[in-house]
Amino acid sequence: DSCDEFCRRATVDFDTVMGRGGRHISIAGSVHQNFQDDGLFPAIANRVGLGSIDGRRMTDIVRDTVRAFLDVNVRRNAASDFAAALSRYPEVSVIR
């Protein structure tokens, strides 16, 4: 199970979003704290308990997938653009 403590506490929120057609996506080697810039600064990263994924790699994945998500949901690009972004990263898996 790749769900950390934050993920477990947010189950109700996830279930609400999932009921509206959302997806639960996991990035291997990450925990909740990896979704901020701390991974880019090794001195900080060693103190805040990040997952094992490289900070630059995590930033690339988040930037690319968020951009694709917004392109699909705001600019109305094809949904395949988001799927393509997810498939570029073997660390990314769709949980449900």
Secondary structure in CASP SS format (residue, H / E / C, confidence):
PFRMAT SS
TARGET T0000
AUTHOR 0000-0000-0000
METHOD secondary structure of the structure
MODEL  1
D C 1.00
S C 1.00
C C 1.00
D C 1.00
E H 1.00
F H 1.00
C H 1.00
R H 1.00
R H 1.00
A C 1.00
T H 1.00
V H 1.00
D H 1.00
F H 1.00
D H 1.00
T H 1.00
V H 1.00
M H 1.00
G C 1.00
R C 1.00
G C 1.00
G C 1.00
R C 1.00
H C 1.00
I E 1.00
S E 1.00
I E 1.00
A C 1.00
G C 1.00
S C 1.00
V C 1.00
H H 1.00
Q H 1.00
N H 1.00
F H 1.00
Q C 1.00
D H 1.00
D H 1.00
G H 1.00
L H 1.00
F C 1.00
P H 1.00
A H 1.00
I H 1.00
A H 1.00
N H 1.00
R H 1.00
V H 1.00
G C 1.00
L C 1.00
G C 1.00
S C 1.00
I C 1.00
D C 1.00
G H 1.00
R H 1.00
R H 1.00
M H 1.00
T H 1.00
D H 1.00
I H 1.00
V H 1.00
R H 1.00
D H 1.00
T H 1.00
V H 1.00
R H 1.00
A H 1.00
F H 1.00
L H 1.00
D H 1.00
V H 1.00
N H 1.00
V C 1.00
R C 1.00
R C 1.00
N C 1.00
A C 1.00
A H 1.00
S H 1.00
D H 1.00
F H 1.00
A H 1.00
A H 1.00
A H 1.00
L H 1.00
S H 1.00
R C 1.00
Y C 1.00
P C 1.00
E C 1.00
V E 1.00
S E 1.00
V E 1.00
I C 1.00
R C 1.00
END
